[in-house]
């Protein structure tokens, strides 16, 4: 990873939030709550957008 990606607050918050949503989804699945699917799907979507943003920042600074 590039330093510009690591110091971008939106990207880091996106990765951390995505991880927390995945953990909440697993906990809800263990407790037989049907909302775990929502949290896992949100986690995947947020991870996708964070990776896309990180890739854009990396390509922008390494031209």
LOFIMAR-734684 format. One record per residue: x, y, z of N, C-alpha, C in turn; residue in three letters. Coordinates in steps of 0.2 Angstrom, whole numbers. Layout:
X|Y|Z|X|Y|Z|X|Y|Z|ALA;
...
***
This chain:
4|-6|0|0|0|0|4|6|0|UNK;
1|11|-2|5|18|-3|3|22|4|UNK;
8|26|5|7|31|11|1|35|10|UNK;
-1|37|4|-7|42|3|-13|38|4|UNK;
-13|31|3|-19|28|5|-20|27|12|UNK;
-14|26|16|-15|25|23|-17|31|27|UNK;
-15|37|24|-17|43|28|-23|46|25|UNK;
-27|43|21|-33|45|19|-39|43|24|UNK;
-42|47|27|-46|46|33|-53|42|30|UNK;
-55|44|24|-61|40|22|-60|33|20|UNK;
-54|32|18|-53|25|16|-52|20|22|UNK;
-48|23|27|-47|19|33|-53|18|37|UNK;
-58|23|37|-64|23|41|-68|17|37|UNK;
-68|17|31|-72|12|27|-70|5|28|UNK;
-63|4|29|-60|-2|30|-62|-5|37|UNK;
-62|0|42|-63|-2|49|-71|-3|50|UNK;
-75|1|47|-82|0|47|-84|-6|44|UNK;
-81|-8|38|-83|-14|35|-81|-20|39|UNK;
-75|-20|43|-73|-25|47|-78|-26|53|UNK;
-80|-20|56|-85|-21|61|-92|-23|59|UNK;
-94|-21|53|-100|-24|51|-100|-31|50|UNK;
-94|-34|48|-94|-41|47|-94|-45|53|UNK;
-90|-42|58|-90|-45|65|-98|-45|68|UNK;
-101|-40|67|-108|-39|70|-112|-44|66|UNK;
-111|-45|59|-115|-50|56|-114|-57|58|UNK;
-107|-59|60|-106|-65|62|-109|-67|69|UNK;
-109|-62|73|-112|-62|80|-119|-63|79|UNK;
-122|-60|75|-130|-60|74|-131|-67|71|UNK;
-127|-70|67|-128|-76|64|-127|-82|69|UNK;
-123|-81|74|-122|-86|79|-128|-86|84|UNK;
-131|-80|85|-137|-79|89|-144|-81|85|UNK;
-143|-83|79|-149|-85|75|-154|-79|74|UNK;
-151|-73|73|-154|-67|71|-154|-67|63|UNK;
-160|-65|60|-160|-65|53|-157|-59|50|UNK;
-156|-54|54|-153|-48|51|-145|-48|49|UNK;
-142|-54|50|-135|-55|49|-134|-54|42|UNK;
-138|-56|37|-137|-55|30|-136|-48|28|UNK;
-140|-43|31|-140|-36|30|-133|-33|32|UNK;
-130|-35|37|-124|-33|40|-118|-36|35|UNK;
-119|-42|33|-114|-45|29|-114|-41|22|UNK;
-120|-40|19|-120|-37|13|-118|-30|13|UNK;
-119|-26|18|-117|-19|19|-109|-19|20|UNK;
-107|-24|23|-99|-25|24|-96|-26|17|UNK;
-99|-30|13|-96|-32|7|-96|-25|2|UNK;
-102|-22|2|-102|-16|-2|-97|-10|1|UNK;
-97|-9|7|-92|-4|10|-85|-6|8|UNK;
-84|-12|9|-77|-15|7|-75|-13|0|UNK;
-80|-15|-5|-79|-13|-12|-78|-6|-13|UNK;
-82|-2|-10|-81|5|-11|-74|8|-8|UNK;
-72|5|-3|-66|7|0|-60|5|-4|UNK;
-60|-1|-7|-55|-4|-11|-55|1|-17|UNK;
-60|2|-20|-60|6|-26|-57|13|-25|UNK;
-59|16|-19|-56|23|-17|-48|22|-16|UNK;
-46|17|-13|-39|16|-12|-35|15|-18|UNK;
-38|11|-23|-35|10|-30|-35|17|-33|UNK;
-40|21|-33|-40|27|-37|-34|32|-34|UNK;
-34|32|-27|-29|36|-24|-22|33|-26|UNK;
-21|27|-26|-14|24|-27|-12|25|-34|UNK;
-17|25|-39|-15|26|-46|-14|33|-47|UNK;
-17|38|-44|-17|45|-44|-10|47|-42|UNK;
-7|44|-37|-1|46|-34|5|43|-37|UNK;
4|38|-42|10|34|-44|10|34|-52|UNK;
8|40|-55|8|40|-62|15|42|-64|UNK;
***
